[in-house]
Amino acid sequence: MSHLIGHYNYWIVIFLMMAGLYVVIAQGNLVKKIVGLNIFQAAVYILFISMAKIEGGTAPILVDGTTLYSNPLPHVLILTAIVVGVATTALALALVVRINSAYSSVEEDEIHEQDQSF
């Protein structure tokens, strides 16, 4: 049982991934879908950072007496992913604004109904 509790960060990742996936699938509002994708994305960030952390590891700076170092590459990749995530979220929100001006709605069902009427 303590083995399961010791990996609580992975349980948080699973919960956030499932919550984000549920929001993307269950919601018809486009803005809520973007929020769900961001929740899913945050879960992936936490997963990579959790796997990159080494117990007792230090920053990769050469110091006498230190032999265990953490790998900084996953942290750098997550920083890049955050920047890309912010850019894609901004683009998605801009598209939602454009869809709202064209269809006067951000609900998927109403948009599909208007497309069927043409």
C-alpha positions as CSV (number, residue, x, y, z in Angstrom):
1,M,0.0,0.0,0.0
2,S,2.8,2.4,0.8
3,H,4.2,1.8,-2.7
4,L,0.9,3.2,-4.2
5,I,1.0,6.2,-1.9
6,G,4.6,6.9,-2.6
7,H,3.8,7.5,-6.2
8,Y,1.0,10.0,-5.6
9,N,2.3,12.3,-8.4
10,Y,1.5,9.6,-11.0
11,W,-2.1,9.3,-9.5
12,I,-2.4,13.1,-10.0
13,V,-1.2,12.7,-13.6
14,I,-3.8,9.9,-14.2
15,F,-6.6,12.0,-12.7
16,L,-5.7,15.1,-14.7
17,M,-5.4,13.2,-17.9
18,M,-8.8,11.5,-17.5
19,A,-10.4,14.8,-16.4
20,G,-9.0,16.6,-19.5
21,L,-10.0,13.8,-21.8
22,Y,-13.5,13.8,-20.4
23,V,-13.9,17.5,-20.8
24,V,-12.7,17.3,-24.5
25,I,-15.1,14.4,-25.2
26,A,-18.2,15.4,-23.2
27,Q,-18.4,19.1,-23.7
28,G,-19.9,20.8,-26.8
29,N,-18.5,24.2,-26.0
30,L,-15.3,25.0,-27.9
31,V,-13.8,27.1,-25.1
32,K,-14.4,24.2,-22.6
33,K,-12.7,21.9,-25.1
34,I,-9.6,24.1,-25.1
35,V,-9.6,24.2,-21.3
36,G,-9.8,20.4,-21.3
37,L,-6.8,20.2,-23.7
38,N,-4.8,22.5,-21.4
39,I,-5.6,20.3,-18.4
40,F,-4.5,17.2,-20.4
41,Q,-1.3,19.1,-21.4
42,A,-0.5,20.1,-17.8
43,A,-0.8,16.4,-16.9
44,V,1.8,15.5,-19.5
45,Y,4.1,18.2,-18.1
46,I,3.8,16.8,-14.6
47,L,4.5,13.3,-15.9
48,F,7.7,14.3,-17.6
49,I,8.9,16.3,-14.7
50,S,8.1,13.5,-12.3
51,M,10.0,11.0,-14.4
52,A,13.0,13.4,-14.7
53,K,13.5,13.9,-10.9
54,I,16.1,11.7,-9.4
55,E,15.9,11.2,-5.6
56,G,19.0,12.7,-4.1
57,G,20.2,14.1,-7.5
58,T,21.5,17.7,-7.8
59,A,21.8,20.2,-10.6
60,P,24.4,19.2,-13.1
61,I,27.1,21.5,-11.8
62,L,30.5,19.9,-11.1
63,V,31.0,20.0,-7.3
64,D,33.4,17.9,-5.3
65,G,31.7,15.0,-3.5
66,T,28.6,14.9,-5.7
67,T,28.2,11.9,-8.0
68,L,24.4,11.8,-8.6
69,Y,23.1,14.4,-11.0
70,S,19.6,15.1,-12.4
71,N,19.2,15.3,-16.2
72,P,18.2,18.8,-17.2
73,L,17.0,17.8,-20.7
74,P,13.4,16.9,-19.7
75,H,13.0,20.3,-17.9
76,V,14.2,22.2,-21.0
77,L,11.8,20.2,-23.2
78,I,8.9,21.0,-20.9
79,L,9.8,24.7,-21.0
80,T,9.6,24.5,-24.8
81,A,6.4,22.6,-24.6
82,I,4.9,25.3,-22.4
83,V,5.7,28.0,-25.0
84,V,4.3,25.9,-27.8
85,G,1.2,25.2,-25.6
86,V,0.6,28.9,-25.0
87,A,0.9,29.6,-28.7
88,T,-1.5,26.9,-29.7
89,T,-4.0,27.9,-27.0
90,A,-3.8,31.5,-28.3
91,L,-4.4,30.3,-31.9
92,A,-7.3,28.1,-30.8
93,L,-9.0,30.9,-28.9
94,A,-8.5,33.2,-32.0
95,L,-10.2,30.5,-34.1
96,V,-13.1,30.3,-31.5
97,V,-13.5,34.1,-31.7
98,R,-13.7,33.8,-35.5
99,I,-16.2,30.9,-35.4
100,N,-18.3,32.9,-32.9
101,S,-18.4,35.9,-35.2
102,A,-19.4,33.7,-38.2
103,Y,-21.9,31.4,-36.5
104,S,-22.9,33.5,-33.4
105,S,-22.2,30.5,-31.2
106,V,-19.4,28.4,-29.8
107,E,-21.5,25.3,-29.2
108,E,-20.8,22.4,-31.6
109,D,-24.4,21.3,-32.0
110,E,-25.6,24.8,-33.1
111,I,-22.7,25.2,-35.5
112,H,-23.5,21.8,-37.1
113,E,-27.2,22.7,-37.4
114,Q,-26.3,26.0,-39.2
115,D,-24.0,24.1,-41.6
116,Q,-26.7,21.6,-42.4
117,S,-29.1,24.3,-43.3
118,F,-26.9,25.7,-46.1
